[in-house]
């Protein structure tokens, strides 16, 4: 995320880093086509008529599922707001919510999920101090990985205790989740050591990277590192509240899957479906992390859920249809997020133009000051 911020010329980075090469762009396009091909293969192998029936079967359950998704965005924004030092911010919740939704839309439609972080920062950079903004986004992204990772451990354990499902599937899911704690621990250590300043020092040594003010940039990076460490030490109550909101986000994500499963598997019990939703969301999250290089996890999300349901001795058509419904929700969410980003961007541009015009008028009314 820090690399993406500097790469796109975020305030505080007084230089430029070459953009992705054409080869990288071709690879991204190739991966997207690979995912689409997998999706087409699944559609061909499954009964299209039954898939259509399952999609219509969701019916009105799509509304509470989408509401759970929006609630998740709102509560994530609340977590972000608590990670920001109020002394360095004049951003309101609606400012952060608009920026987060717009950035989220970019992240889930592009590989690696980093360009959206730049957009979030750009949309509120006039309301939050630059180094505090970057520090809060880094903190939010790190904890938005830690909290779901805790749930990916809890989910299989709950299912092993209360559901009669294949033990090998539960153990495999649990094993992958536990393995992911290793890179997360490494990132935590880097954050404590000061990853921003270390990154800047490394970039300065690269032959193709040039900065106009390397010392100033290094000082800015040190300030970001300090603010990341101080997020808990100076504001422990706000920090804990932010984490609690991120835990609530996880519940909204499970709720979204649960509403869809209630529609697709009406013959099953409510509690049973809730636990299945926990497991399904756990596997979906693991796929997102493992296959983050495929834009939007197109094809692999549908294949992953279909395969999971088959392993659980359930109808794979249900898992596939569930992901298609979530894909429709995702497309709708992306469209709304991009619209919000465009509207906010237009407003910021108009405000900036108004300020420039006002300054020009003042200069024209006082020509003697210009001389």
C-alpha positions in Angstrom: 0.0 0.0 0.0 2.8 2.4 0.8 4.4 1.5 -2.5 1.2 2.3 -4.4 0.9 5.6 -2.6 4.4 6.7 -3.6 4.0 5.2 -7.0 1.1 7.5 -7.8 2.6 10.7 -6.6 0.7 11.1 -3.3 1.5 14.3 -1.4 4.7 13.8 0.4 6.4 11.8 -2.3 8.3 14.4 -4.2 9.3 12.1 -7.1 8.0 9.5 -9.4 8.4 5.8 -9.8 7.9 4.3 -13.3 4.4 2.9 -13.8 3.7 -0.8 -14.4 5.3 -2.1 -17.6 3.3 -3.3 -20.5 4.3 -6.8 -19.6 2.6 -6.4 -16.2 -0.5 -5.0 -17.9 -0.6 -8.0 -20.3 -0.2 -10.4 -17.4 -3.2 -8.8 -15.6 -5.3 -9.0 -18.7 -4.3 -12.6 -19.2 -5.2 -13.5 -15.6 -8.6 -11.8 -16.0 -9.2 -13.8 -19.3 -8.2 -16.9 -17.5 -10.7 -16.3 -14.7 -13.4 -15.5 -17.3 -12.6 -18.7 -19.1 -13.0 -20.7 -15.9 -16.3 -19.0 -15.3 -17.5 -19.9 -18.8 -16.4 -23.5 -18.4 -18.4 -23.8 -15.2 -21.4 -22.3 -16.8 -21.2 -24.8 -19.6 -20.7 -27.8 -17.4 -23.5 -26.8 -15.1 -27.2 -26.7 -16.1 -27.8 -23.1 -17.2 -31.5 -23.5 -16.6 -30.9 -24.6 -13.0 -28.5 -21.8 -12.5 -31.1 -19.3 -13.7 -33.7 -20.8 -11.4 -31.3 -20.5 -8.4 -30.6 -16.8 -9.2 -34.3 -16.0 -9.3 -34.8 -18.1 -6.2 -32.8 -15.6 -4.3 -35.5 -13.0 -4.9 -36.0 -10.5 -2.2 -33.2 -12.0 -0.1 -30.9 -10.1 -2.3 -32.0 -6.8 -0.6 -30.9 -7.8 3.0 -27.8 -9.4 1.6 -26.9 -6.1 -0.2 -27.8 -4.1 2.9 -25.4 -6.3 4.9 -22.7 -5.4 2.4 -23.3 -1.7 2.7 -23.4 -2.0 6.5 -20.0 -3.7 6.3 -18.6 -0.7 4.3 -20.0 1.7 6.8 -18.6 -0.1 9.8 -15.2 -0.4 8.2 -15.3 3.3 7.7 -16.1 3.7 11.4 -13.1 1.6 12.2 -10.9 3.8 9.9 -12.3 6.9 11.6 -11.2 5.6 15.0 -7.7 5.0 13.7 -7.3 8.6 12.6 -5.9 11.1 15.1 -8.8 13.6 15.6 -6.3 16.4 16.1 -5.0 15.8 12.5 -8.4 15.5 10.8 -11.5 17.5 10.1 -13.1 14.8 7.9 -16.6 13.8 8.8 -17.9 10.3 8.6 -19.6 10.9 5.3 -16.4 12.2 3.8 -14.5 9.0 4.9 -17.4 6.8 3.8 -17.5 8.2 0.3 -13.7 7.9 0.0 -13.7 4.3 1.4 -16.5 3.1 -0.9 -14.9 4.6 -4.0 -11.5 3.2 -3.1 -13.1 -0.2 -2.3 -14.7 -0.2 -5.7 -11.3 0.3 -7.4 -9.6 -2.3 -5.2 -12.0 -5.2 -5.9 -11.9 -4.6 -9.6 -8.1 -4.4 -10.0 -5.3 -6.9 -9.2 -3.4 -6.5 -5.9 -6.0 -4.1 -4.5 -3.7 -1.0 -4.0 -4.9 1.6 -6.4 -8.0 2.1 -4.4 -5.9 3.2 -1.4 -4.5 6.0 -3.4 -8.0 7.1 -4.4 -9.1 7.0 -0.7 -6.2 9.3 0.2 -6.8 11.6 -2.7 -10.5 12.2 -1.9 -9.8 13.2 1.7 -6.3 14.6 1.5 -7.6 18.2 2.1 -9.3 17.0 5.3 -6.7 14.8 6.9 -3.1 15.6 7.5 -1.0 13.7 4.9 1.2 11.5 7.1 -1.7 10.8 9.4 -3.8 9.8 6.4 -1.3 7.3 5.2 -0.7 5.9 8.7 -4.4 5.4 9.3 -4.8 3.6 6.0 -1.9 1.3 6.7 -3.3 0.5 10.1 -6.7 -0.1 8.7 -5.5 -2.4 6.0 -3.3 -4.4 8.4 -6.0 -4.9 11.0 -8.5 -5.6 8.2 -6.3 -8.6 7.5 -5.7 -9.6 11.1 -9.4 -9.6 12.2 -10.6 -11.8 9.3 -7.7 -14.1 9.8 -8.8 -14.7 13.4 -12.3 -15.5 12.1 -10.8 -17.9 9.5 -9.5 -19.9 12.5 -12.7 -19.7 14.5 -15.0 -20.7 11.6 -13.6 -24.2 11.0 -13.4 -24.9 14.7 -17.1 -24.0 15.2 -18.1 -26.2 12.2 -16.1 -29.1 13.6 -17.9 -28.8 16.9 -21.4 -28.3 15.7 -21.7 -29.6 12.1 -21.3 -33.1 10.7 -19.1 -32.1 7.8 -16.1 -33.8 6.3 -13.2 -33.4 8.8 -10.5 -33.3 6.2 -12.1 -30.1 4.7 -12.3 -28.5 8.1 -8.7 -29.3 8.9 -7.4 -28.2 5.5 -9.2 -24.8 5.9 -7.8 -24.5 9.4 -4.3 -25.3 8.3 -4.3 -22.7 5.5 -5.6 -20.1 7.9 -2.9 -20.8 10.5 -0.2 -20.7 7.9 -1.3 -17.2 6.9 -0.4 -16.0 10.4 3.3 -16.3 9.4 3.3 -13.4 6.8 1.0 -11.4 9.0 3.4 -11.7 11.9 6.3 -10.6 9.5 4.2 -7.5 8.5 3.6 -6.7 12.1 7.3 -6.8 12.9 8.0 -4.5 9.9 5.4 -2.0 11.0 7.0 -1.9 14.5 10.4 -1.4 13.0 9.2 1.4 10.7 8.4 -0.1 7.3 7.8 3.3 5.6 11.3 4.6 6.3 12.8 1.3 5.4 10.9 1.3 2.1 12.0 4.8 1.2 15.7 3.9 1.9 15.4 0.9 -0.4 13.7 2.9 -3.2 16.4 5.6 -3.0 19.0 3.0 -3.9 17.2 1.8 -7.0 18.7 3.3 -10.2 15.4 4.1 -11.9 13.9 5.9 -8.9 14.5 9.6 -8.5 13.3 11.9 -5.8 13.5 15.7 -5.8 13.7 15.8 -2.0 14.9 12.5 -0.7 15.6 13.7 2.8 12.2 15.4 3.1 10.6 12.2 1.9 12.5 10.2 4.5 11.4 12.5 7.2 7.8 12.1 6.0 8.2 8.3 6.1 9.5 8.5 9.7 6.5 10.6 10.7 4.2 7.9 9.2 6.0 5.2 11.1 5.7 7.2 14.3 2.0 7.8 13.8 1.4 4.1 13.1 3.1 3.1 16.4 1.2 5.9 18.3 -2.2 4.8 17.0 -2.4 2.5 20.1 0.0 4.0 22.5 -1.5 7.5 22.5 -5.2 6.6 21.7 -5.8 3.1 23.2 -9.5 3.6 23.7 -10.1 4.7 20.0 -7.8 1.9 18.8 -9.9 -0.8 20.6 -13.2 0.7 19.3 -11.8 0.6 15.8 -10.9 -3.1 16.2 -14.4 -3.8 17.6 -16.0 -2.2 14.5 -13.8 -4.4 12.2 -15.0 -7.5 14.1 -18.5 -6.3 13.4 -17.7 -6.0 9.7 -16.9 -9.7 9.7 -20.4 -10.5 11.1 -21.9 -8.4 8.3 -20.0 -10.4 5.7 -21.2 -13.7 7.2 -24.8 -12.2 7.3 -24.6 -11.5 3.5 -23.8 -15.1 2.8 -26.4 -16.3 5.3 -29.2 -14.4 3.6 -28.3 -15.9 0.3 -28.1 -19.4 1.7 -31.5 -19.0 3.4 -33.0 -18.4 -0.1 -31.0 -21.2 -1.9 -31.4 -23.9 0.8 -34.8 -23.2 2.4 -35.0 -26.8 3.6 -32.1 -26.5 6.0 -32.2 -25.1 9.5 -31.4 -21.5 10.2 -28.6 -22.2 12.7 -27.1 -24.8 10.3 -27.1 -22.4 7.5 -25.5 -19.7 9.7 -22.6 -22.0 10.5 -22.3 -23.0 6.8 -22.2 -19.2 6.0 -19.3 -18.8 8.5 -17.4 -21.6 6.8 -18.2 -20.4 3.2 -17.1 -16.9 4.0 -13.9 -18.3 5.6 -13.0 -20.2 2.4 -14.0 -17.2 0.2 -11.6 -15.0 2.3 -8.8 -17.4 1.9 -9.3 -17.5 -1.8 -9.2 -13.7 -2.0 -5.9 -13.7 -0.2 -4.3 -16.6 -2.1 -5.6 -15.5 -5.5 -5.4 -11.7 -5.1 -3.5 -11.4 -8.4 -6.7 -12.3 -10.4 -8.8 -9.2 -10.8 -12.0 -9.6 -8.7 -11.3 -13.3 -8.3 -13.5 -13.7 -11.4 -14.1 -17.4 -12.0 -12.0 -18.7 -9.1 -14.5 -17.5 -6.5 -17.3 -19.3 -8.2 -15.2 -22.4 -8.8 -13.9 -22.3 -5.2 -17.4 -22.2 -3.6 -18.7 -24.9 -6.0 -15.8 -27.1 -5.1 -16.3 -26.5 -1.4 -19.9 -27.5 -1.6 -19.0 -30.6 -3.4 -16.4 -31.5 -0.8 -19.1 -31.0 1.8 -21.4 -33.4 0.0 -23.7 -30.5 -0.9 -25.0 -29.5 -4.4 -22.1 -27.6 -6.1 -24.7 -25.7 -8.1 -25.8 -23.9 -4.8 -22.2 -22.8 -4.1 -21.8 -21.6 -7.7 -25.1 -19.8 -7.7 -24.4 -18.2 -4.4 -21.1 -16.7 -5.8 -22.9 -15.5 -8.9 -25.4 -13.6 -6.7 -22.5 -12.1 -4.8 -20.9 -11.2 -8.1 -24.0 -9.3 -9.1 -23.9 -7.5 -5.7 -20.2 -6.8 -6.3 -20.9 -5.3 -9.7 -23.6 -3.1 -8.2 -21.3 -2.1 -5.4 -18.5 -1.2 -7.8 -20.9 0.9 -9.9 -22.1 2.8 -6.9 -18.6 3.3 -5.6 -17.3 4.6 -8.9 -20.2 7.0 -9.1 -19.5 8.2 -5.6 -15.8 8.7 -6.5 -16.7 10.6 -9.6 -19.2 12.9 -7.8 -16.7 13.6 -5.0 -13.9 14.2 -7.4 -16.1 16.6 -9.4 -16.9 18.5 -6.2 -13.3 18.7 -5.2 -12.3 20.0 -8.6 -15.0 22.7 -8.5 -13.9 23.8 -5.0 -10.3 23.9 -6.2 -11.3 25.9 -9.3 -13.3 28.3 -7.1 -10.3 28.9 -4.8 -8.1 29.6 -7.8 -10.6 32.0 -9.3 -11.0 33.8 -5.9 -7.2 34.2 -5.6 -7.0 35.5 -9.2 -9.7 38.0 -8.5 -7.9 39.2 -5.4 -4.7 39.6 -7.4 -6.5 41.5 -10.1 -8.1 43.8 -7.5 -4.8 44.6 -5.9 -2.4 45.0 -8.9 0.1 46.9 -6.8 0.7 43.9 -4.6 1.7 41.9 -7.6 4.5 44.3 -8.5 
